[in-house]
């Protein structure tokens, strides 16, 4: 019978340590957040008329060139069906982030904050737990005015926190995936 040298013995033990060190307790690399280069909010009048599209486009991501943000003009005393679309246009083919948000609806929620007097946004869609999502909304205007509408997407918000189900971002927590502020005129 051959004797095992100290070097061979150490090599075998080291190999076993490497193999057994890969256990389920090893830290997991988190999913990298998707790059959102484009956000479009299409507002279609409930009673017919011209569609308004609010848009944000930043093809080079953070830094570099400034984003192009286009606000819109809405009619007073009107209701609009809102639809959000999010894209990563830096990839070919274009990556439709909207589908991913819909697939993980229970981990996402949009919030809408307005400084326009009489402008309100209500949720028209829910996740599998009947909590709001915000890809579909109903936007209502009352009188004439102007101001800002901020659209914020939160990843893993606390959807059971006070006020979150009604769109209050204060207690939502989570991480902001994108926040865009649009200039709005109501006439």
C-alpha positions as CSV (number, residue, x, y, z in Angstrom):
1,X,0.0,0.0,0.0
2,X,1.3,3.4,-0.9
3,X,1.7,6.2,1.5
4,X,-0.1,9.5,0.7
5,X,2.3,12.4,0.8
6,X,1.4,15.5,2.9
7,X,1.0,17.5,-0.2
8,X,-1.5,15.1,-1.7
9,X,-3.4,14.9,1.6
10,X,-3.6,18.7,1.7
11,X,-4.7,18.9,-1.9
12,X,-7.6,16.5,-1.2
13,X,-8.7,18.3,1.9
14,X,-8.5,21.7,0.2
15,X,-10.6,20.3,-2.7
16,X,-13.2,19.0,-0.3
17,X,-13.4,22.4,1.5
18,X,-13.9,24.2,-1.8
19,X,-16.7,21.8,-2.8
20,X,-18.5,21.9,0.5
21,X,-18.2,25.7,0.9
22,X,-20.8,26.3,-1.8
23,X,-23.8,25.8,0.5
24,X,-27.3,27.3,0.5
25,X,-26.1,29.8,3.1
26,X,-23.9,31.6,0.6
27,X,-25.1,35.1,-0.2
28,X,-27.2,35.4,-3.3
29,X,-26.5,38.0,-5.9
30,X,-29.6,40.2,-6.1
31,X,-31.4,40.7,-9.4
32,X,-30.0,43.8,-11.0
33,X,-32.6,46.4,-11.6
34,X,-33.6,47.0,-15.2
35,X,-32.6,50.2,-16.9
36,X,-35.7,52.3,-17.8
37,X,-34.8,54.7,-20.5
38,X,-38.4,55.6,-21.5
39,X,-41.7,56.2,-19.7
40,X,-44.8,57.1,-21.6
41,X,-48.2,57.9,-20.0
42,X,-50.9,57.9,-22.6
43,X,-54.1,59.7,-21.6
44,X,-57.2,58.9,-23.7
45,X,-60.3,61.0,-23.1
46,X,-63.2,58.9,-21.8
47,X,-65.7,60.9,-23.9
48,X,-63.5,60.9,-27.0
49,X,-61.2,63.5,-28.4
50,X,-57.4,63.9,-28.6
51,X,-55.1,61.6,-26.8
52,X,-52.3,63.2,-24.7
53,X,-49.0,61.5,-24.3
54,X,-46.6,62.5,-21.5
55,X,-43.1,61.2,-22.1
56,X,-39.7,60.8,-20.6
57,X,-36.8,59.6,-22.6
58,X,-33.2,59.2,-21.4
59,X,-31.5,56.9,-23.8
60,X,-28.0,57.1,-22.2
61,X,-29.3,56.5,-18.6
62,X,-28.1,58.4,-15.6
63,X,-25.5,61.0,-16.4
64,X,-24.5,62.0,-19.9
65,X,-27.2,63.8,-21.9
66,X,-30.2,65.3,-20.1
67,X,-33.5,63.4,-20.5
68,X,-36.2,64.8,-22.8
69,X,-39.4,65.3,-20.8
70,X,-42.7,66.2,-22.6
71,X,-45.6,67.4,-20.5
72,X,-49.1,67.9,-21.8
73,X,-52.3,69.9,-21.9
74,X,-55.6,68.4,-20.6
75,X,-59.1,69.7,-20.8
76,X,-60.9,70.8,-17.6
77,X,-63.8,68.9,-16.3
78,X,-62.6,65.8,-18.1
79,X,-61.7,62.2,-17.5
80,X,-58.9,60.3,-19.1
81,X,-57.9,56.6,-19.1
82,X,-54.3,56.5,-18.3
83,X,-51.9,53.8,-19.5
84,X,-48.2,53.6,-18.6
85,X,-45.5,52.0,-20.8
86,X,-41.9,51.6,-19.7
87,X,-39.1,50.6,-22.0
88,X,-35.3,50.1,-22.1
89,X,-34.5,51.4,-25.6
90,X,-30.8,51.0,-25.1
91,X,-31.1,47.4,-26.0
92,X,-31.8,45.8,-29.4
93,X,-34.5,44.6,-29.6
94,X,-36.2,47.1,-27.2
95,X,-36.9,45.6,-23.8
96,X,-40.5,46.2,-22.7
97,X,-40.1,46.7,-18.9
98,X,-43.9,47.0,-18.6
99,X,-44.3,43.3,-19.1
100,X,-41.8,42.6,-16.2
101,X,-43.6,45.0,-13.9
102,X,-47.0,43.4,-14.7
103,X,-45.5,39.9,-14.1
104,X,-44.2,41.1,-10.7
105,X,-47.1,43.4,-9.9
106,X,-47.2,42.4,-6.2
107,X,-43.6,43.8,-5.9
108,X,-44.4,47.2,-7.7
109,X,-46.6,50.2,-7.3
110,X,-46.8,53.5,-9.1
111,X,-47.6,56.7,-7.2
112,X,-48.9,59.9,-8.6
113,X,-48.4,63.3,-6.9
114,X,-49.9,66.4,-8.4
115,X,-49.6,70.1,-7.7
116,X,-52.4,70.8,-10.3
117,X,-55.5,72.0,-8.4
118,X,-58.3,69.6,-9.1
119,X,-56.3,66.9,-10.9
120,X,-56.7,63.4,-9.4
121,X,-55.3,60.0,-10.4
122,X,-57.0,56.8,-9.2
123,X,-55.9,53.2,-9.8
124,X,-57.7,51.1,-12.4
125,X,-55.7,47.9,-11.9
126,X,-54.5,45.6,-9.1
127,X,-52.0,42.9,-8.4
128,X,-52.8,39.3,-7.5
129,X,-53.5,40.4,-3.9
130,X,-56.0,43.0,-4.9
131,X,-53.5,45.9,-4.1
132,X,-53.1,48.8,-6.5
133,X,-50.4,48.7,-9.3
134,X,-50.9,51.8,-11.4
135,X,-50.1,50.8,-15.0
136,X,-53.8,51.7,-15.7
137,X,-55.4,54.7,-14.1
138,X,-58.3,57.2,-14.3
139,X,-57.1,60.8,-14.5
140,X,-59.7,63.5,-13.7
141,X,-59.5,67.2,-14.0
142,X,-61.8,69.9,-12.6
143,X,-60.9,73.6,-13.3
144,X,-58.2,75.3,-15.3
145,X,-54.7,75.5,-13.9
146,X,-51.2,74.3,-14.2
147,X,-48.5,72.5,-12.2
148,X,-46.6,69.3,-12.0
149,X,-47.5,65.6,-12.0
150,X,-44.9,63.3,-10.6
151,X,-45.0,59.6,-11.5
152,X,-43.0,57.3,-9.3
153,X,-42.5,53.6,-9.5
154,X,-41.5,51.8,-6.3
155,X,-40.0,48.4,-6.1
156,X,-41.1,46.3,-3.1
157,X,-43.2,48.9,-1.4
158,X,-45.1,48.1,1.8
159,X,-48.5,47.8,0.1
160,X,-50.2,47.2,3.5
161,X,-48.8,50.4,5.1
162,X,-51.2,53.2,6.0
163,X,-52.4,55.1,3.0
164,X,-50.4,53.2,0.4
165,X,-53.5,51.5,-1.2
166,X,-54.9,54.9,-1.9
167,X,-51.7,56.2,-3.5
168,X,-50.0,57.9,-0.6
169,X,-46.2,57.4,-1.1
170,X,-45.3,58.6,2.4
171,X,-45.3,55.2,4.1
172,X,-44.6,53.1,1.0
173,X,-40.9,52.4,1.6
174,X,-39.2,50.2,-1.1
175,X,-36.8,51.5,-3.7
176,X,-37.6,54.0,-6.4
177,X,-37.1,52.5,-9.8
178,X,-38.0,55.7,-11.7
179,X,-39.5,59.1,-10.8
180,X,-40.5,61.6,-13.5
181,X,-42.1,65.0,-13.2
182,X,-44.3,66.3,-16.0
183,X,-45.5,69.9,-16.6
184,X,-49.3,69.9,-16.9
185,X,-51.7,72.5,-18.1
186,X,-55.4,72.2,-17.7
187,X,-57.5,74.5,-19.8
